[in-house]
Amino acid sequence: MTVNRTLFGRPLRSLAFDVLVSGVVALLAVAAVGSQPGGVPATLVGCAMAVALLWRRVHPSAVAAVVAGLAMVQASSSRSSTCCRR
């Protein structure tokens, strides 16, 4: 008897690892909501990055582009919120 260890056409182990990595990234983004210069918007962008990581094995180039774009948005939003503080 052979057990089919795939889910959505992907090996179960790699899918579990991808979900774990995305979960850790989302947890770190949510845990740092108070200490990040961007606050809630930066946290939402971090969570969007975590969701994008779920597809990193299927579409690696697209995920890298999305995460890089979101990182630019996160950096610009945190910079604009801290540049005018005194």
All heavy atoms as a GROMACS GRO file, in nm:
protein
  608
    1MET      N    1   0.083  -0.116   0.000
    1MET     CA    2   0.000   0.000   0.000
    1MET      C    3   0.089   0.125   0.000
    1MET      O    4   0.179   0.139   0.080
    1MET     CB    5  -0.089   0.000   0.124
    1MET     CG    6  -0.186   0.110   0.128
    1MET     SD    7  -0.303   0.075   0.260
    1MET     CE    8  -0.348   0.236   0.301
    2THR      N    9   0.061   0.215  -0.089
    2THR     CA   10   0.138   0.339  -0.101
    2THR      C   11   0.055   0.455  -0.049
    2THR      O   12  -0.062   0.470  -0.083
    2THR     CB   13   0.174   0.366  -0.248
    2THR    OG1   14   0.243   0.252  -0.298
    2THR    CG2   15   0.262   0.487  -0.259
    3VAL      N   16   0.119   0.537   0.034
    3VAL     CA   17   0.052   0.653   0.090
    3VAL      C   18   0.092   0.774   0.006
    3VAL      O   19   0.210   0.799  -0.018
    3VAL     CB   20   0.092   0.676   0.237
    3VAL    CG1   21   0.029   0.802   0.291
    3VAL    CG2   22   0.053   0.555   0.320
    4ASN      N   23  -0.007   0.850  -0.039
    4ASN     CA   24   0.019   0.970  -0.117
    4ASN      C   25   0.044   1.085  -0.020
    4ASN      O   26  -0.046   1.134   0.046
    4ASN     CB   27  -0.101   1.001  -0.208
    4ASN     CG   28  -0.074   1.115  -0.300
    4ASN    OD1   29   0.038   1.163  -0.310
    4ASN    ND2   30  -0.177   1.158  -0.370
    5ARG      N   31   0.170   1.130  -0.014
    5ARG     CA   32   0.206   1.236   0.080
    5ARG      C   33   0.221   1.369   0.008
    5ARG      O   34   0.323   1.436   0.018
    5ARG     CB   35   0.335   1.200   0.152
    5ARG     CG   36   0.315   1.082   0.242
    5ARG     CD   37   0.432   1.062   0.332
    5ARG     NE   38   0.396   0.961   0.430
    5ARG     CZ   39   0.474   0.865   0.469
    5ARG    NH1   40   0.596   0.857   0.421
    5ARG    NH2   41   0.433   0.778   0.558
    6THR      N   42   0.118   1.406  -0.064
    6THR     CA   43   0.118   1.536  -0.131
    6THR      C   44  -0.011   1.609  -0.096
    6THR      O   45  -0.113   1.549  -0.065
    6THR     CB   46   0.128   1.521  -0.284
    6THR    OG1   47   0.016   1.446  -0.331
    6THR    CG2   48   0.256   1.453  -0.325
    7LEU      N   49  -0.002   1.738  -0.103
    7LEU     CA   50  -0.118   1.824  -0.080
    7LEU      C   51  -0.106   1.939  -0.178
    7LEU      O   52  -0.002   2.004  -0.185
    7LEU     CB   53  -0.118   1.875   0.065
    7LEU     CG   54  -0.241   1.952   0.111
    7LEU    CD1   55  -0.364   1.862   0.106
    7LEU    CD2   56  -0.221   2.002   0.252
    8PHE      N   57  -0.209   1.961  -0.256
    8PHE     CA   58  -0.208   2.062  -0.362
    8PHE      C   59  -0.096   2.036  -0.462
    8PHE      O   60  -0.037   2.128  -0.517
    8PHE     CB   61  -0.195   2.203  -0.306
    8PHE     CG   62  -0.301   2.240  -0.207
    8PHE    CD1   63  -0.268   2.270  -0.077
    8PHE    CD2   64  -0.434   2.244  -0.245
    8PHE    CE1   65  -0.366   2.304   0.014
    8PHE    CE2   66  -0.532   2.278  -0.156
    8PHE     CZ   67  -0.498   2.308  -0.025
    9GLY      N   68  -0.062   1.909  -0.482
    9GLY     CA   69   0.042   1.873  -0.577
    9GLY      C   70   0.183   1.897  -0.527
    9GLY      O   71   0.278   1.886  -0.603
   10ARG      N   72   0.199   1.930  -0.401
   10ARG     CA   73   0.331   1.956  -0.343
   10ARG      C   74   0.357   1.856  -0.232
   10ARG      O   75   0.265   1.816  -0.161
   10ARG     CB   76   0.338   2.098  -0.288
   10ARG     CG   77   0.325   2.203  -0.396
   10ARG     CD   78   0.309   2.341  -0.343
   10ARG     NE   79   0.417   2.379  -0.253
   10ARG     CZ   80   0.412   2.486  -0.176
   10ARG    NH1   81   0.305   2.563  -0.176
   10ARG    NH2   82   0.512   2.516  -0.097
   11PRO      N   83   0.483   1.816  -0.214
   11PRO     CA   84   0.514   1.724  -0.104
   11PRO      C   85   0.473   1.785   0.030
   11PRO      O   86   0.492   1.904   0.055
   11PRO     CB   87   0.666   1.708  -0.112
   11PRO     CG   88   0.702   1.746  -0.251
   11PRO     CD   89   0.599   1.846  -0.295
   12LEU      N   90   0.418   1.702   0.115
   12LEU     CA   91   0.365   1.748   0.243
   12LEU      C   92   0.474   1.811   0.331
   12LEU      O   93   0.451   1.912   0.397
   12LEU     CB   94   0.299   1.632   0.316
   12LEU     CG   95   0.214   1.665   0.437
   12LEU    CD1   96   0.105   1.763   0.399
   12LEU    CD2   97   0.154   1.540   0.495
   13ARG      N   98   0.594   1.755   0.328
   13ARG     CA   99   0.703   1.809   0.410
   13ARG      C  100   0.742   1.950   0.368
   13ARG      O  101   0.761   2.038   0.452
   13ARG     CB  102   0.824   1.719   0.397
   13ARG     CG  103   0.880   1.678   0.524
   13ARG     CD  104   0.999   1.591   0.503
   13ARG     NE  105   1.014   1.512   0.622
   13ARG     CZ  106   1.101   1.420   0.639
   13ARG    NH1  107   1.185   1.392   0.543
   13ARG    NH2  108   1.108   1.355   0.751
   14SER      N  109   0.756   1.973   0.239
   14SER     CA  110   0.795   2.107   0.194
   14SER      C  111   0.683   2.208   0.217
   14SER      O  112   0.709   2.323   0.250
   14SER     CB  113   0.836   2.105   0.046
   14SER     OG  114   0.726   2.078  -0.036
   15LEU      N  115   0.559   2.164   0.202
   15LEU     CA  116   0.446   2.253   0.229
   15LEU      C  117   0.441   2.290   0.377
   15LEU      O  118   0.420   2.407   0.412
   15LEU     CB  119   0.316   2.186   0.186
   15LEU     CG  120   0.190   2.271   0.198
   15LEU    CD1  121   0.197   2.388   0.100
   15LEU    CD2  122   0.067   2.187   0.170
   16ALA      N  123   0.465   2.193   0.464
   16ALA     CA  124   0.466   2.221   0.608
   16ALA      C  125   0.579   2.317   0.644
   16ALA      O  126   0.560   2.408   0.726
   16ALA     CB  127   0.480   2.091   0.687
   17PHE      N  128   0.696   2.300   0.583
   17PHE     CA  129   0.807   2.391   0.609
   17PHE      C  130   0.775   2.533   0.562
   17PHE      O  131   0.804   2.630   0.632
   17PHE     CB  132   0.934   2.340   0.541
   17PHE     CG  133   1.054   2.427   0.566
   17PHE    CD1  134   1.120   2.421   0.688
   17PHE    CD2  135   1.099   2.514   0.469
   17PHE    CE1  136   1.229   2.502   0.713
   17PHE    CE2  137   1.208   2.595   0.493
   17PHE     CZ  138   1.274   2.588   0.615
   18ASP      N  139   0.714   2.545   0.444
   18ASP     CA  140   0.679   2.678   0.393
   18ASP      C  141   0.576   2.747   0.483
   18ASP      O  142   0.586   2.867   0.507
   18ASP     CB  143   0.625   2.667   0.250
   18ASP     CG  144   0.734   2.635   0.151
   18ASP    OD1  145   0.853   2.644   0.186
   18ASP    OD2  146   0.700   2.598   0.036
   19VAL      N  147   0.480   2.672   0.531
   19VAL     CA  148   0.380   2.729   0.623
   19VAL      C  149   0.446   2.770   0.754
   19VAL      O  150   0.416   2.876   0.810
   19VAL     CB  151   0.265   2.628   0.646
   19VAL    CG1  152   0.174   2.674   0.759
   19VAL    CG2  153   0.184   2.610   0.518
   20LEU      N  154   0.540   2.690   0.802
   20LEU     CA  155   0.612   2.723   0.925
   20LEU      C  156   0.694   2.851   0.909
   20LEU      O  157   0.690   2.940   0.994
   20LEU     CB  158   0.703   2.608   0.966
   20LEU     CG  159   0.787   2.631   1.091
   20LEU    CD1  160   0.699   2.632   1.214
   20LEU    CD2  161   0.893   2.524   1.103
   21VAL      N  162   0.766   2.864   0.798
   21VAL     CA  163   0.846   2.984   0.773
   21VAL      C  164   0.756   3.107   0.762
   21VAL      O  165   0.785   3.212   0.822
   21VAL     CB  166   0.932   2.967   0.646
   21VAL    CG1  167   0.992   3.099   0.601
   21VAL    CG2  168   1.041   2.866   0.669
   22SER      N  169   0.646   3.095   0.689
   22SER     CA  170   0.553   3.207   0.676
   22SER      C  171   0.492   3.244   0.811
   22SER      O  172   0.475   3.362   0.842
   22SER     CB  173   0.442   3.173   0.577
   22SER     OG  174   0.496   3.156   0.450
   23GLY      N  175   0.462   3.145   0.891
   23GLY     CA  176   0.406   3.171   1.023
   23GLY      C  177   0.504   3.243   1.114
   23GLY      O  178   0.466   3.334   1.188
   24VAL      N  179   0.631   3.205   1.107
   24VAL     CA  180   0.732   3.272   1.189
   24VAL      C  181   0.750   3.417   1.145
   24VAL      O  182   0.759   3.508   1.228
   24VAL     CB  183   0.866   3.195   1.184
   24VAL    CG1  184   0.980   3.276   1.242
   24VAL    CG2  185   0.854   3.063   1.257
   25VAL      N  186   0.752   3.440   1.013
   25VAL     CA  187   0.765   3.577   0.962
   25VAL      C  188   0.645   3.661   1.006
   25VAL      O  189   0.660   3.775   1.050
   25VAL     CB  190   0.781   3.577   0.809
   25VAL    CG1  191   0.768   3.717   0.751
   25VAL    CG2  192   0.914   3.516   0.769
   26ALA      N  193   0.525   3.606   0.996
   26ALA     CA  194   0.405   3.679   1.038
   26ALA      C  195   0.407   3.705   1.189
   26ALA      O  196   0.372   3.814   1.234
   26ALA     CB  197   0.280   3.601   1.000
   27LEU      N  198   0.452   3.607   1.266
   27LEU     CA  199   0.459   3.624   1.411
   27LEU      C  200   0.558   3.734   1.448
   27LEU      O  201   0.530   3.817   1.535
   27LEU     CB  202   0.500   3.492   1.477
   27LEU     CG  203   0.508   3.493   1.629
   27LEU    CD1  204   0.369   3.512   1.689
   27LEU    CD2  205   0.569   3.365   1.678
   28LEU      N  206   0.673   3.737   1.381
   28LEU     CA  207   0.771   3.842   1.408
   28LEU      C  208   0.718   3.979   1.368
   28LEU      O  209   0.744   4.079   1.435
   28LEU     CB  210   0.902   3.812   1.336
   28LEU     CG  211   0.981   3.694   1.390
   28LEU    CD1  212   1.100   3.663   1.300
   28LEU    CD2  213   1.025   3.718   1.532
   29ALA      N  214   0.643   3.984   1.259
   29ALA     CA  215   0.586   4.112   1.215
   29ALA      C  216   0.483   4.163   1.316
   29ALA      O  217   0.480   4.281   1.350
   29ALA     CB  218   0.523   4.098   1.077
   30VAL      N  219   0.400   4.074   1.365
   30VAL     CA  220   0.295   4.113   1.460
   30VAL      C  221   0.356   4.145   1.597
   30VAL      O  222   0.314   4.240   1.664
   30VAL     CB  223   0.188   4.003   1.471
   30VAL    CG1  224   0.092   4.030   1.586
   30VAL    CG2  225   0.112   3.992   1.340
   31ALA      N  226   0.459   4.070   1.637
   31ALA     CA  227   0.521   4.092   1.768
   31ALA      C  228   0.592   4.226   1.775
   31ALA      O  229   0.604   4.285   1.882
   31ALA     CB  230   0.618   3.979   1.799
   32ALA      N  231   0.638   4.276   1.660
   32ALA     CA  232   0.714   4.401   1.659
   32ALA      C  233   0.628   4.523   1.628
   32ALA      O  234   0.680   4.628   1.597
   32ALA     CB  235   0.827   4.390   1.558
   33VAL      N  236   0.495   4.510   1.636
   33VAL     CA  237   0.407   4.620   1.597
   33VAL      C  238   0.432   4.746   1.680
   33VAL      O  239   0.427   4.857   1.629
   33VAL     CB  240   0.259   4.579   1.600
   33VAL    CG1  241   0.211   4.557   1.742
   33VAL    CG2  242   0.172   4.682   1.533
   34GLY      N  243   0.462   4.730   1.806
   34GLY     CA  244   0.484   4.848   1.891
   34GLY      C  245   0.621   4.909   1.876
   34GLY      O  246   0.639   5.029   1.894
   35SER      N  247   0.719   4.826   1.841
   35SER     CA  248   0.855   4.877   1.836
   35SER      C  249   0.898   4.922   1.697
   35SER      O  250   1.002   4.985   1.684
   35SER     CB  251   0.952   4.769   1.885
   35SER     OG  252   0.948   4.657   1.800
   36GLN      N  253   0.822   4.889   1.594
   36GLN     CA  254   0.859   4.931   1.459
   36GLN      C  255   0.827   5.077   1.438
   36GLN      O  256   0.724   5.126   1.485
   36GLN     CB  257   0.782   4.849   1.354
   36GLN     CG  258   0.832   4.709   1.338
   36GLN     CD  259   0.759   4.638   1.227
   36GLN    OE1  260   0.684   4.698   1.152
   36GLN    NE2  261   0.781   4.509   1.216
   37PRO      N  262   0.914   5.147   1.363
   37PRO     CA  263   0.884   5.288   1.335
   37PRO      C  264   0.757   5.308   1.254
   37PRO      O  265   0.687   5.404   1.272
   37PRO     CB  266   1.007   5.335   1.255
   37PRO     CG  267   1.112   5.235   1.281
   37PRO     CD  268   1.043   5.107   1.315
   38GLY      N  269   0.724   5.213   1.167
   38GLY     CA  270   0.606   5.227   1.083
   38GLY      C  271   0.476   5.189   1.152
   38GLY      O  272   0.368   5.218   1.103
   39GLY      N  273   0.485   5.119   1.264
   39GLY     CA  274   0.367   5.078   1.339
   39GLY      C  275   0.281   4.978   1.265
   39GLY      O  276   0.330   4.881   1.208
   40VAL      N  277   0.152   5.002   1.264
   40VAL     CA  278   0.056   4.908   1.206
   40VAL      C  279   0.073   4.892   1.055
   40VAL      O  280   0.070   4.780   1.005
   40VAL     CB  281  -0.089   4.950   1.242
   40VAL    CG1  282  -0.190   4.862   1.172
   40VAL    CG2  283  -0.110   4.946   1.392
   41PRO      N  284   0.094   4.999   0.976
   41PRO     CA  285   0.114   4.977   0.833
   41PRO      C  286   0.235   4.889   0.802
   41PRO      O  287   0.230   4.804   0.714
   41PRO     CB  288   0.134   5.118   0.777
   41PRO     CG  289   0.067   5.207   0.873
   41PRO     CD  290   0.085   5.142   1.007
   42ALA      N  291   0.343   4.907   0.877
   42ALA     CA  292   0.461   4.824   0.856
   42ALA      C  293   0.432   4.678   0.892
   42ALA      O  294   0.481   4.586   0.827
   42ALA     CB  295   0.578   4.876   0.937
   43THR      N  296   0.351   4.657   0.993
   43THR     CA  297   0.313   4.522   1.032
   43THR      C  298   0.226   4.456   0.925
   43THR      O  299   0.244   4.338   0.894
   43THR     CB  300   0.238   4.525   1.166
   43THR    OG1  301   0.325   4.581   1.264
   43THR    CG2  302   0.195   4.388   1.209
   44LEU      N  303   0.136   4.531   0.868
   44LEU     CA  304   0.052   4.476   0.760
   44LEU      C  305   0.136   4.438   0.638
   44LEU      O  306   0.112   4.335   0.576
   44LEU     CB  307  -0.057   4.576   0.721
   44LEU     CG  308  -0.163   4.601   0.828
   44LEU    CD1  309  -0.258   4.711   0.782
   44LEU    CD2  310  -0.238   4.474   0.860
   45VAL      N  311   0.235   4.520   0.608
   45VAL     CA  312   0.324   4.488   0.496
   45VAL      C  313   0.405   4.362   0.529
   45VAL      O  314   0.425   4.276   0.444
   45VAL     CB  315   0.416   4.607   0.463
   45VAL    CG1  316   0.521   4.569   0.361
   45VAL    CG2  317   0.333   4.724   0.411
   46GLY      N  318   0.450   4.350   0.653
   46GLY     CA  319   0.522   4.230   0.695
   46GLY      C  320   0.438   4.105   0.686
   46GLY      O  321   0.485   3.998   0.644
   47CYS      N  322   0.311   4.116   0.720
   47CYS     CA  323   0.219   4.001   0.707
   47CYS      C  324   0.194   3.968   0.559
   47CYS      O  325   0.182   3.849   0.524
   47CYS     CB  326   0.088   4.030   0.779
   47CYS     SG  327   0.106   4.030   0.958
   48ALA      N  328   0.189   4.069   0.474
   48ALA     CA  329   0.175   4.044   0.330
   48ALA      C  330   0.297   3.971   0.276
   48ALA      O  331   0.285   3.883   0.189
   48ALA     CB  332   0.152   4.175   0.256
   49MET      N  333   0.414   4.006   0.327
   49MET     CA  334   0.536   3.933   0.288
   49MET      C  335   0.527   3.786   0.330
   49MET      O  336   0.568   3.697   0.255
   49MET     CB  337   0.659   3.996   0.352
   49MET     CG  338   0.701   4.126   0.296
   49MET     SD  339   0.852   4.176   0.382
   49MET     CE  340   0.853   4.348   0.344
   50ALA      N  341   0.475   3.763   0.450
   50ALA     CA  342   0.462   3.626   0.499
   50ALA      C  343   0.368   3.545   0.411
   50ALA      O  344   0.395   3.429   0.380
   50ALA     CB  345   0.413   3.627   0.643
   51VAL      N  346   0.259   3.606   0.368
   51VAL     CA  347   0.165   3.536   0.280
   51VAL      C  348   0.231   3.506   0.145
   51VAL      O  349   0.214   3.398   0.089
   51VAL     CB  350   0.036   3.619   0.263
   51VAL    CG1  351  -0.053   3.560   0.155
   51VAL    CG2  352  -0.040   3.626   0.394
   52ALA      N  353   0.308   3.601   0.094
   52ALA     CA  354   0.376   3.580  -0.034
   52ALA      C  355   0.475   3.464  -0.027
   52ALA      O  356   0.494   3.392  -0.126
   52ALA     CB  357   0.447   3.707  -0.078
   53LEU      N  358   0.534   3.442   0.090
   53LEU     CA  359   0.632   3.334   0.104
   53LEU      C  360   0.571   3.196   0.088
   53LEU      O  361   0.642   3.099   0.063
   53LEU     CB  362   0.701   3.344   0.240
   53LEU     CG  363   0.803   3.455   0.254
   53LEU    CD1  364   0.855   3.459   0.398
   53LEU    CD2  365   0.917   3.436   0.158
   54LEU      N  366   0.440   3.184   0.099
   54LEU     CA  367   0.376   3.054   0.082
   54LEU      C  368   0.394   2.999  -0.059
   54LEU      O  369   0.391   2.878  -0.080
   54LEU     CB  370   0.226   3.063   0.115
   54LEU     CG  371   0.193   3.083   0.262
   54LEU    CD1  372   0.044   3.108   0.277
   54LEU    CD2  373   0.236   2.962   0.343
   55TRP      N  374   0.417   3.085  -0.156
   55TRP     CA  375   0.432   3.042  -0.295
   55TRP      C  376   0.576   3.044  -0.342
   55TRP      O  377   0.603   3.042  -0.461
   55TRP     CB  378   0.346   3.131  -0.386
   55TRP     CG  379   0.202   3.101  -0.370
   55TRP    CD1  380   0.132   3.002  -0.431
   55TRP    CD2  381   0.110   3.170  -0.287
   55TRP    NE1  382   0.003   3.004  -0.390
   55TRP    CE2  383  -0.016   3.107  -0.301
   55TRP    CE3  384   0.120   3.278  -0.201
   55TRP    CZ2  385  -0.128   3.149  -0.233
   55TRP    CZ3  386   0.008   3.319  -0.132
   55TRP    CH2  387  -0.114   3.255  -0.149
   56ARG      N  388   0.672   3.045  -0.251
   56ARG     CA  389   0.811   3.061  -0.291
   56ARG      C  390   0.866   2.942  -0.367
   56ARG      O  391   0.956   2.957  -0.449
   56ARG     CB  392   0.899   3.092  -0.171
   56ARG     CG  393   0.920   2.977  -0.078
   56ARG     CD  394   1.005   3.019   0.042
   56ARG     NE  395   1.030   2.906   0.128
   56ARG     CZ  396   1.131   2.823   0.114
   56ARG    NH1  397   1.218   2.840   0.017
   56ARG    NH2  398   1.146   2.722   0.196
   57ARG      N  399   0.816   2.824  -0.348
   57ARG     CA  400   0.864   2.708  -0.424
   57ARG      C  401   0.799   2.697  -0.561
   57ARG      O  402   0.856   2.642  -0.653
   57ARG     CB  403   0.838   2.579  -0.346
   57ARG     CG  404   0.923   2.568  -0.223
   57ARG     CD  405   0.902   2.434  -0.156
   57ARG     NE  406   0.950   2.438  -0.020
   57ARG     CZ  407   1.066   2.386   0.017
   57ARG    NH1  408   1.144   2.329  -0.072
   57ARG    NH2  409   1.103   2.392   0.143
   58VAL      N  410   0.680   2.748  -0.574
   58VAL     CA  411   0.607   2.738  -0.701
   58VAL      C  412   0.648   2.849  -0.796
   58VAL      O  413   0.672   2.825  -0.915
   58VAL     CB  414   0.455   2.742  -0.674
   58VAL    CG1  415   0.379   2.730  -0.805
   58VAL    CG2  416   0.415   2.630  -0.579
   59HIS      N  417   0.658   2.971  -0.747
   59HIS     CA  418   0.693   3.088  -0.828
   59HIS      C  419   0.803   3.168  -0.757
   59HIS      O  420   0.778   3.277  -0.704
   59HIS     CB  421   0.571   3.177  -0.848
   59HIS     CG  422   0.454   3.108  -0.907
   59HIS    ND1  423   0.452   3.064  -1.037
   59HIS    CD2  424   0.334   3.071  -0.854
   59HIS    CE1  425   0.336   3.007  -1.063
   59HIS    NE2  426   0.263   3.009  -0.952
   60PRO      N  427   0.927   3.117  -0.755
   60PRO     CA  428   1.030   3.184  -0.675
   60PRO      C  429   1.066   3.324  -0.722
   60PRO      O  430   1.087   3.413  -0.640
   60PRO     CB  431   1.151   3.089  -0.686
   60PRO     CG  432   1.123   3.002  -0.802
   60PRO     CD  433   0.975   2.995  -0.818
   61SER      N  434   1.070   3.346  -0.852
   61SER     CA  435   1.106   3.480  -0.901
   61SER      C  436   0.997   3.582  -0.871
   61SER      O  437   1.026   3.695  -0.830
   61SER     CB  438   1.132   3.476  -1.052
   61SER     OG  439   1.240   3.391  -1.079
   62ALA      N  440   0.874   3.542  -0.888
   62ALA     CA  441   0.763   3.633  -0.860
   62ALA      C  442   0.757   3.666  -0.710
   62ALA      O  443   0.733   3.780  -0.672
   62ALA     CB  444   0.631   3.572  -0.906
   63VAL      N  445   0.780   3.566  -0.626
   63VAL     CA  446   0.777   3.589  -0.481
   63VAL      C  447   0.891   3.682  -0.440
   63VAL      O  448   0.872   3.773  -0.359
   63VAL     CB  449   0.784   3.456  -0.404
   63VAL    CG1  450   0.810   3.478  -0.256
   63VAL    CG2  451   0.654   3.379  -0.424
   64ALA      N  452   1.009   3.663  -0.499
   64ALA     CA  453   1.121   3.751  -0.468
   64ALA      C  454   1.090   3.895  -0.509
   64ALA      O  455   1.121   3.990  -0.435
   64ALA     CB  456   1.248   3.703  -0.538
   65ALA      N  457   1.027   3.912  -0.623
   65ALA     CA  458   0.991   4.046  -0.668
   65ALA      C  459   0.886   4.109  -0.578
   65ALA      O  460   0.896   4.228  -0.542
   65ALA     CB  461   0.940   4.041  -0.812
   66VAL      N  462   0.787   4.032  -0.538
   66VAL     CA  463   0.682   4.083  -0.450
   66VAL      C  464   0.739   4.121  -0.313
   66VAL      O  465   0.710   4.228  -0.260
   66VAL     CB  466   0.568   3.980  -0.435
   66VAL    CG1  467   0.474   4.015  -0.321
   66VAL    CG2  468   0.490   3.968  -0.565
   67VAL      N  469   0.822   4.035  -0.256
   67VAL     CA  470   0.881   4.063  -0.125
   67VAL      C  471   0.973   4.184  -0.133
   67VAL      O  472   0.973   4.269  -0.042
   67VAL     CB  473   0.954   3.939  -0.069
   67VAL    CG1  474   1.036   3.973   0.054
   67VAL    CG2  475   0.853   3.830  -0.036
   68ALA      N  476   1.050   4.197  -0.240
   68ALA     CA  477   1.137   4.314  -0.256
   68ALA      C  478   1.055   4.442  -0.269
   68ALA      O  479   1.088   4.544  -0.209
   68ALA     CB  480   1.226   4.298  -0.379
   69GLY      N  481   0.946   4.437  -0.346
   69GLY     CA  482   0.859   4.554  -0.358
   69GLY      C  483   0.794   4.591  -0.227
   69GLY      O  484   0.787   4.710  -0.190
   70LEU      N  485   0.748   4.491  -0.154
   70LEU     CA  486   0.688   4.518  -0.023
   70LEU      C  487   0.791   4.572   0.076
   70LEU      O  488   0.759   4.656   0.161
   70LEU     CB  489   0.622   4.392   0.032
   70LEU     CG  490   0.492   4.350  -0.038
   70LEU    CD1  491   0.449   4.211   0.009
   70LEU    CD2  492   0.383   4.451  -0.013
   71ALA      N  493   0.915   4.525   0.067
   71ALA     CA  494   1.020   4.577   0.154
   71ALA      C  495   1.046   4.725   0.125
   71ALA      O  496   1.070   4.803   0.218
   71ALA     CB  497   1.148   4.496   0.136
   72MET      N  498   1.041   4.762  -0.003
   72MET     CA  499   1.057   4.904  -0.037
   72MET      C  500   0.943   4.987   0.020
   72MET      O  501   0.965   5.097   0.072
   72MET     CB  502   1.065   4.922  -0.188
   72MET     CG  503   1.195   4.881  -0.247
   72MET     SD  504   1.195   4.925  -0.420
   72MET     CE  505   1.301   4.802  -0.485
   73VAL      N  506   0.822   4.935   0.010
   73VAL     CA  507   0.705   5.005   0.066
   73VAL      C  508   0.720   5.017   0.217
   73VAL      O  509   0.695   5.124   0.274
   73VAL     CB  510   0.575   4.931   0.028
   73VAL    CG1  511   0.457   4.983   0.108
   73VAL    CG2  512   0.549   4.941  -0.121
   74GLN      N  513   0.763   4.910   0.281
   74GLN     CA  514   0.778   4.912   0.426
   74GLN      C  515   0.887   5.010   0.468
   74GLN      O  516   0.869   5.086   0.564
   74GLN     CB  517   0.812   4.772   0.476
   74GLN     CG  518   0.811   4.759   0.625
   74GLN     CD  519   0.837   4.615   0.669
   74GLN    OE1  520   0.915   4.545   0.607
   74GLN    NE2  521   0.771   4.573   0.775
   75ALA      N  522   0.997   5.012   0.397
   75ALA     CA  523   1.106   5.104   0.431
   75ALA      C  524   1.065   5.249   0.408
   75ALA      O  525   1.095   5.336   0.490
   75ALA     CB  526   1.230   5.072   0.348
   76SER      N  527   0.994   5.275   0.300
   76SER     CA  528   0.953   5.413   0.274
   76SER      C  529   0.845   5.458   0.372
   76SER      O  530   0.843   5.575   0.412
   76SER     CB  531   0.905   5.430   0.130
   76SER     OG  532   0.787   5.357   0.108
   77SER      N  533   0.758   5.369   0.413
   77SER     CA  534   0.654   5.408   0.508
   77SER      C  535   0.713   5.431   0.647
   77SER      O  536   0.672   5.523   0.717
   77SER     CB  537   0.542   5.304   0.515
   77SER     OG  538   0.587   5.187   0.580
   78SER      N  539   0.811   5.351   0.685
   78SER     CA  540   0.871   5.371   0.817
   78SER      C  541   0.962   5.494   0.816
   78SER      O  542   0.971   5.564   0.915
   78SER     CB  543   0.950   5.248   0.860
   78SER     OG  544   1.062   5.228   0.778
   79ARG      N  545   1.025   5.521   0.705
   79ARG     CA  546   1.111   5.639   0.696
   79ARG      C  547   1.028   5.767   0.699
   79ARG      O  548   1.064   5.864   0.763
   79ARG     CB  549   1.194   5.634   0.569
   79ARG     CG  550   1.295   5.747   0.562
   79ARG     CD  551   1.392   5.728   0.451
   79ARG     NE  552   1.483   5.622   0.488
   79ARG     CZ  553   1.551   5.549   0.402
   79ARG    NH1  554   1.539   5.570   0.274
   79ARG    NH2  555   1.633   5.454   0.443
   80SER      N  556   0.912   5.765   0.631
   80SER     CA  557   0.829   5.886   0.629
   80SER      C  558   0.764   5.912   0.765
   80SER      O  559   0.736   6.026   0.800
   80SER     CB  560   0.721   5.874   0.522
   80SER     OG  561   0.629   5.774   0.554
   81SER      N  562   0.744   5.808   0.843
   81SER     CA  563   0.683   5.829   0.974
   81SER      C  564   0.785   5.872   1.078
   81SER      O  565   0.747   5.924   1.183
   81SER     CB  566   0.611   5.703   1.020
   81SER     OG  567   0.704   5.601   1.045
   82THR      N  568   0.915   5.852   1.053
   82THR     CA  569   1.014   5.890   1.152
   82THR      C  570   1.092   6.014   1.113
   82THR      O  571   1.162   6.070   1.198
   82THR     CB  572   1.116   5.775   1.174
   82THR    OG1  573   1.179   5.746   1.050
   82THR    CG2  574   1.046   5.653   1.229
   83CYS      N  575   1.084   6.058   0.991
   83CYS     CA  576   1.169   6.170   0.948
   83CYS      C  577   1.125   6.303   1.009
   83CYS      O  578   1.204   6.394   1.024
   83CYS     CB  579   1.172   6.181   0.796
   83CYS     SG  580   1.021   6.243   0.724
   84CYS      N  581   1.001   6.314   1.045
   84CYS     CA  582   0.951   6.444   1.094
   84CYS      C  583   0.935   6.448   1.245
   84CYS      O  584   0.884   6.546   1.298
   84CYS     CB  585   0.818   6.476   1.026
   84CYS     SG  586   0.832   6.484   0.847
   85ARG      N  587   0.974   6.342   1.314
   85ARG     CA  588   0.961   6.342   1.462
   85ARG      C  589   1.072   6.425   1.523
   85ARG      O  590   1.184   6.431   1.475
   85ARG     CB  591   0.972   6.200   1.515
   85ARG     CG  592   0.852   6.117   1.486
   85ARG     CD  593   0.865   5.986   1.556
   85ARG     NE  594   0.759   5.896   1.514
   85ARG     CZ  595   0.750   5.771   1.551
   85ARG    NH1  596   0.839   5.719   1.630
   85ARG    NH2  597   0.652   5.696   1.508
   86ARG      N  598   1.040   6.488   1.633
   86ARG     CA  599   1.142   6.565   1.707
   86ARG      C  600   1.142   6.526   1.850
   86ARG      O  601   1.054   6.487   1.912
   86ARG     CB  602   1.113   6.714   1.694
   86ARG     CG  603   1.136   6.755   1.551
   86ARG     CD  604   1.125   6.905   1.543
   86ARG     NE  605   1.126   6.940   1.404
   86ARG     CZ  606   1.222   7.010   1.347
   86ARG    NH1  607   1.323   7.051   1.417
   86ARG    NH2  608   1.217   7.038   1.221
   0.00000   0.00000   0.00000
